[in-house]
Amino acid sequence: MKKITLILLIFMLACSSPTEKKKAVNNLKGNWAFLDKHGTYNEAFFGDSTFFTYNMVSGKMPEFGYQVKNDSLYSNFDKSKKTLTRIAKIEWIMEDRVILSTEFVHDTLEPILESRMVLSNTDFKKDSTDFVKAYNKRLEAFLMNRGIITKEEVKEFKEKGKVPEDVKNH
């Protein structure tokens, strides 16, 4: 009986499909928002292997290749080099919050939850006006959620052009 059980076990193992290697999950993939070291609101899109950013000061930046390895972000910012170089340390502080750190900056990225008129699905040649309107709404919400501006300050600025006092002082 033990022989039959052993033969059946060997047969089952031989006939079972090979285990598939799990693909590494790219948790950076998607649309993100953050304030840079100058306090400028930015949006970034990380695709499968390229990323780019947008802000009102610089506009849409060119696409760069990237790769995530362990706790680091590698990119091809330097086009003279053929390989990707480490540009930032990645530190997940929550499932949906990540800090990208270099020797100069520590940007905390959070996901953009809406899916209309974001970097990943906007054709800037055709939809730039609609994108900027959606971007400005996300900017307002981002700043209000952090207590940087209030709903009342936004309303007064839109209706009367009144700049908040604390903004004037900086």
FIMINU-230559 format. One record per residue (C-alpha): residue in one letter; x, y, z; residue number from 1. Coordinates in Angstrom, 3 decimals, decimal comma, padded with zeros to 6 digits, m for minus. Layout:
r rest = A | X = X | Y = Y | Z = Z | nr = NUM
...
This chain:
r rest = M | X = 000,000 | Y = 000,000 | Z = 000,000 | nr = 1
r rest = K | X = 002,869 | Y = 002,380 | Z = 000,816 | nr = 2
r rest = K | X = 004,322 | Y = 001,761 | Z = m002,674 | nr = 3
r rest = I | X = 001,046 | Y = 002,731 | Z = m004,362 | nr = 4
r rest = T | X = 000,746 | Y = 005,904 | Z = m002,248 | nr = 5
r rest = L | X = 004,338 | Y = 006,830 | Z = m003,062 | nr = 6
r rest = I | X = 003,818 | Y = 006,196 | Z = m006,790 | nr = 7
r rest = L | X = 000,612 | Y = 008,274 | Z = m006,782 | nr = 8
r rest = L | X = 002,358 | Y = 011,110 | Z = m004,968 | nr = 9
r rest = I | X = 005,265 | Y = 011,105 | Z = m007,438 | nr = 10
r rest = F | X = 002,823 | Y = 010,967 | Z = m010,364 | nr = 11
r rest = M | X = 000,797 | Y = 013,905 | Z = m008,982 | nr = 12
r rest = L | X = 003,870 | Y = 016,007 | Z = m008,432 | nr = 13
r rest = A | X = 005,207 | Y = 015,211 | Z = m011,889 | nr = 14
r rest = C | X = 001,922 | Y = 016,101 | Z = m013,572 | nr = 15
r rest = S | X = 001,249 | Y = 019,311 | Z = m011,668 | nr = 16
r rest = S | X = 002,015 | Y = 022,568 | Z = m013,465 | nr = 17
r rest = P | X = 005,234 | Y = 024,289 | Z = m012,497 | nr = 18
r rest = T | X = 004,804 | Y = 027,059 | Z = m009,985 | nr = 19
r rest = E | X = 004,776 | Y = 030,453 | Z = m011,586 | nr = 20
r rest = K | X = 007,169 | Y = 033,039 | Z = m010,316 | nr = 21
r rest = K | X = 005,276 | Y = 035,968 | Z = m008,853 | nr = 22
r rest = K | X = 005,870 | Y = 039,206 | Z = m010,689 | nr = 23
r rest = A | X = 007,089 | Y = 042,039 | Z = m008,541 | nr = 24
r rest = V | X = 004,306 | Y = 044,530 | Z = m007,943 | nr = 25
r rest = N | X = 005,097 | Y = 048,119 | Z = m008,821 | nr = 26
r rest = N | X = 003,347 | Y = 050,052 | Z = m006,058 | nr = 27
r rest = L | X = 004,399 | Y = 053,376 | Z = m007,580 | nr = 28
r rest = K | X = 002,346 | Y = 052,809 | Z = m010,714 | nr = 29
r rest = G | X = m000,408 | Y = 055,426 | Z = m010,944 | nr = 30
r rest = N | X = m001,126 | Y = 059,128 | Z = m010,469 | nr = 31
r rest = W | X = 000,386 | Y = 060,912 | Z = m007,461 | nr = 32
r rest = A | X = 000,294 | Y = 064,398 | Z = m005,895 | nr = 33
r rest = F | X = 002,905 | Y = 066,135 | Z = m003,748 | nr = 34
r rest = L | X = 004,370 | Y = 069,466 | Z = m002,688 | nr = 35
r rest = D | X = 007,978 | Y = 069,938 | Z = m003,720 | nr = 36
r rest = K | X = 010,680 | Y = 071,650 | Z = m001,658 | nr = 37
r rest = H | X = 009,501 | Y = 075,054 | Z = m002,950 | nr = 38
r rest = G | X = 005,911 | Y = 074,408 | Z = m001,858 | nr = 39
r rest = T | X = 004,745 | Y = 073,930 | Z = m005,442 | nr = 40
r rest = Y | X = 001,946 | Y = 071,436 | Z = m006,005 | nr = 41
r rest = N | X = 002,997 | Y = 068,689 | Z = m008,422 | nr = 42
r rest = E | X = 001,342 | Y = 065,712 | Z = m010,005 | nr = 43
r rest = A | X = 003,302 | Y = 062,699 | Z = m011,212 | nr = 44
r rest = F | X = 002,368 | Y = 059,683 | Z = m013,272 | nr = 45
r rest = F | X = 004,319 | Y = 056,445 | Z = m012,967 | nr = 46
r rest = G | X = 003,538 | Y = 053,961 | Z = m015,731 | nr = 47
r rest = D | X = 005,055 | Y = 050,517 | Z = m016,227 | nr = 48
r rest = S | X = 008,534 | Y = 051,837 | Z = m016,969 | nr = 49
r rest = T | X = 008,283 | Y = 055,615 | Z = m017,525 | nr = 50
r rest = F | X = 007,213 | Y = 058,576 | Z = m015,423 | nr = 51
r rest = F | X = 006,672 | Y = 062,301 | Z = m015,804 | nr = 52
r rest = T | X = 005,475 | Y = 065,208 | Z = m013,698 | nr = 53
r rest = Y | X = 003,384 | Y = 068,338 | Z = m014,124 | nr = 54
r rest = N | X = 003,119 | Y = 071,589 | Z = m012,203 | nr = 55
r rest = M | X = 001,874 | Y = 075,072 | Z = m013,078 | nr = 56
r rest = V | X = 005,388 | Y = 076,544 | Z = m013,005 | nr = 57
r rest = S | X = 007,188 | Y = 074,080 | Z = m015,321 | nr = 58
r rest = G | X = 004,266 | Y = 072,499 | Z = m017,170 | nr = 59
r rest = K | X = 004,545 | Y = 068,890 | Z = m018,305 | nr = 60
r rest = M | X = 008,040 | Y = 067,523 | Z = m017,928 | nr = 61
r rest = P | X = 009,509 | Y = 065,003 | Z = m020,371 | nr = 62
r rest = E | X = 009,105 | Y = 061,293 | Z = m019,742 | nr = 63
r rest = F | X = 011,927 | Y = 059,442 | Z = m018,061 | nr = 64
r rest = G | X = 012,494 | Y = 055,735 | Z = m017,720 | nr = 65
r rest = Y | X = 012,462 | Y = 054,313 | Z = m014,232 | nr = 66
r rest = Q | X = 012,709 | Y = 051,109 | Z = m012,278 | nr = 67
r rest = V | X = 012,067 | Y = 050,245 | Z = m008,644 | nr = 68
r rest = K | X = 014,639 | Y = 047,984 | Z = m007,003 | nr = 69
r rest = N | X = 014,227 | Y = 047,139 | Z = m003,341 | nr = 70
r rest = D | X = 013,967 | Y = 050,501 | Z = m001,564 | nr = 71
r rest = S | X = 015,304 | Y = 052,677 | Z = m004,392 | nr = 72
r rest = L | X = 014,048 | Y = 054,493 | Z = m007,479 | nr = 73
r rest = Y | X = 016,346 | Y = 054,339 | Z = m010,494 | nr = 74
r rest = S | X = 015,945 | Y = 056,585 | Z = m013,530 | nr = 75
r rest = N | X = 017,606 | Y = 057,849 | Z = m016,683 | nr = 76
r rest = F | X = 017,614 | Y = 061,584 | Z = m015,866 | nr = 77
r rest = D | X = 021,120 | Y = 061,742 | Z = m017,286 | nr = 78
r rest = K | X = 020,525 | Y = 060,936 | Z = m020,952 | nr = 79
r rest = S | X = 024,297 | Y = 060,635 | Z = m021,555 | nr = 80
r rest = K | X = 024,307 | Y = 057,425 | Z = m019,518 | nr = 81
r rest = K | X = 022,780 | Y = 054,280 | Z = m020,972 | nr = 82
r rest = T | X = 021,926 | Y = 052,765 | Z = m017,611 | nr = 83
r rest = L | X = 019,489 | Y = 053,799 | Z = m014,932 | nr = 84
r rest = T | X = 021,031 | Y = 055,431 | Z = m011,870 | nr = 85
r rest = R | X = 019,688 | Y = 055,607 | Z = m008,334 | nr = 86
r rest = I | X = 017,874 | Y = 058,909 | Z = m007,866 | nr = 87
r rest = A | X = 015,871 | Y = 058,423 | Z = m004,680 | nr = 88
r rest = K | X = 015,255 | Y = 056,226 | Z = m001,687 | nr = 89
r rest = I | X = 011,686 | Y = 054,916 | Z = m001,415 | nr = 90
r rest = E | X = 010,085 | Y = 054,768 | Z = 002,013 | nr = 91
r rest = W | X = 006,492 | Y = 053,589 | Z = 002,321 | nr = 92
r rest = I | X = 004,987 | Y = 055,277 | Z = 005,380 | nr = 93
r rest = M | X = 001,495 | Y = 053,966 | Z = 004,747 | nr = 94
r rest = E | X = m000,005 | Y = 051,712 | Z = 002,111 | nr = 95
r rest = D | X = m000,868 | Y = 054,812 | Z = 000,068 | nr = 96
r rest = R | X = 001,864 | Y = 057,270 | Z = 001,123 | nr = 97
r rest = V | X = 005,447 | Y = 057,152 | Z = m000,003 | nr = 98
r rest = I | X = 008,432 | Y = 059,388 | Z = 000,589 | nr = 99
r rest = L | X = 010,958 | Y = 059,778 | Z = m002,218 | nr = 100
r rest = S | X = 014,182 | Y = 061,029 | Z = m000,641 | nr = 101
r rest = T | X = 017,334 | Y = 062,407 | Z = m002,159 | nr = 102
r rest = E | X = 020,142 | Y = 064,251 | Z = m000,435 | nr = 103
r rest = F | X = 018,264 | Y = 067,502 | Z = m001,208 | nr = 104
r rest = V | X = 014,530 | Y = 066,745 | Z = m000,881 | nr = 105
r rest = H | X = 012,001 | Y = 064,484 | Z = 000,772 | nr = 106
r rest = D | X = 008,754 | Y = 064,513 | Z = m001,223 | nr = 107
r rest = T | X = 005,735 | Y = 062,735 | Z = 000,252 | nr = 108
r rest = L | X = 003,552 | Y = 061,410 | Z = m002,532 | nr = 109
r rest = E | X = m000,069 | Y = 060,428 | Z = m002,126 | nr = 110
r rest = P | X = m002,310 | Y = 058,850 | Z = m004,743 | nr = 111
r rest = I | X = m004,754 | Y = 060,875 | Z = m006,790 | nr = 112
r rest = L | X = m007,989 | Y = 058,992 | Z = m006,356 | nr = 113
r rest = E | X = m010,040 | Y = 060,511 | Z = m009,144 | nr = 114
r rest = S | X = m009,645 | Y = 059,155 | Z = m012,636 | nr = 115
r rest = R | X = m010,869 | Y = 061,969 | Z = m014,878 | nr = 116
r rest = M | X = m008,381 | Y = 064,356 | Z = m016,468 | nr = 117
r rest = V | X = m005,269 | Y = 063,031 | Z = m014,740 | nr = 118
r rest = L | X = m001,813 | Y = 062,652 | Z = m016,233 | nr = 119
r rest = S | X = m002,309 | Y = 059,002 | Z = m017,121 | nr = 120
r rest = N | X = m005,232 | Y = 059,648 | Z = m019,458 | nr = 121
r rest = T | X = m004,896 | Y = 063,217 | Z = m020,739 | nr = 122
r rest = D | X = m003,795 | Y = 064,179 | Z = m024,230 | nr = 123
r rest = F | X = m002,188 | Y = 067,570 | Z = m023,585 | nr = 124
r rest = K | X = m002,504 | Y = 068,606 | Z = m027,235 | nr = 125
r rest = K | X = m006,301 | Y = 068,227 | Z = m027,135 | nr = 126
r rest = D | X = m007,300 | Y = 068,425 | Z = m023,474 | nr = 127
r rest = S | X = m004,918 | Y = 070,876 | Z = m021,805 | nr = 128
r rest = T | X = m007,645 | Y = 073,360 | Z = m020,802 | nr = 129
r rest = D | X = m009,814 | Y = 070,670 | Z = m019,207 | nr = 130
r rest = F | X = m006,766 | Y = 069,162 | Z = m017,514 | nr = 131
r rest = V | X = m005,728 | Y = 072,515 | Z = m015,983 | nr = 132
r rest = K | X = m009,258 | Y = 073,044 | Z = m014,605 | nr = 133
r rest = A | X = m009,232 | Y = 069,572 | Z = m013,014 | nr = 134
r rest = Y | X = m005,655 | Y = 070,111 | Z = m011,783 | nr = 135
r rest = N | X = m006,657 | Y = 073,398 | Z = m010,093 | nr = 136
r rest = K | X = m009,563 | Y = 071,686 | Z = m008,318 | nr = 137
r rest = R | X = m007,212 | Y = 068,954 | Z = m007,087 | nr = 138
r rest = L | X = m004,716 | Y = 071,637 | Z = m005,979 | nr = 139
r rest = E | X = m007,387 | Y = 073,444 | Z = m003,934 | nr = 140
r rest = A | X = m008,556 | Y = 070,206 | Z = m002,319 | nr = 141
r rest = F | X = m004,954 | Y = 069,172 | Z = m001,576 | nr = 142
r rest = L | X = m004,185 | Y = 072,500 | Z = 000,147 | nr = 143
r rest = M | X = m007,475 | Y = 072,557 | Z = 002,082 | nr = 144
r rest = N | X = m007,013 | Y = 068,948 | Z = 003,277 | nr = 145
r rest = R | X = m003,687 | Y = 069,987 | Z = 004,819 | nr = 146
r rest = G | X = m005,028 | Y = 073,138 | Z = 006,426 | nr = 147
r rest = I | X = m002,810 | Y = 075,342 | Z = 004,260 | nr = 148
r rest = I | X = m005,817 | Y = 077,306 | Z = 003,002 | nr = 149
r rest = T | X = m009,451 | Y = 077,350 | Z = 004,037 | nr = 150
r rest = K | X = m012,599 | Y = 077,034 | Z = 001,989 | nr = 151
r rest = E | X = m013,415 | Y = 080,647 | Z = 002,886 | nr = 152
r rest = E | X = m010,025 | Y = 081,866 | Z = 001,645 | nr = 153
r rest = V | X = m010,566 | Y = 080,061 | Z = m001,654 | nr = 154
r rest = K | X = m014,018 | Y = 081,615 | Z = m002,004 | nr = 155
r rest = E | X = m012,749 | Y = 085,140 | Z = m001,217 | nr = 156
r rest = F | X = m009,893 | Y = 084,763 | Z = m003,654 | nr = 157
r rest = K | X = m012,192 | Y = 083,576 | Z = m006,446 | nr = 158
r rest = E | X = m014,865 | Y = 086,210 | Z = m005,811 | nr = 159
r rest = K | X = m012,798 | Y = 089,234 | Z = m004,764 | nr = 160
r rest = G | X = m009,209 | Y = 088,375 | Z = m005,667 | nr = 161
r rest = K | X = m008,313 | Y = 088,690 | Z = m001,973 | nr = 162
r rest = V | X = m005,019 | Y = 086,990 | Z = m001,148 | nr = 163
r rest = P | X = m004,895 | Y = 085,546 | Z = 002,389 | nr = 164
r rest = E | X = m002,785 | Y = 087,569 | Z = 004,839 | nr = 165
r rest = D | X = m000,498 | Y = 084,656 | Z = 005,723 | nr = 166
r rest = V | X = 000,288 | Y = 084,190 | Z = 002,027 | nr = 167
r rest = K | X = 001,102 | Y = 087,900 | Z = 001,601 | nr = 168
r rest = N | X = 003,578 | Y = 087,728 | Z = 004,481 | nr = 169
r rest = H | X = 005,744 | Y = 085,076 | Z = 002,813 | nr = 170
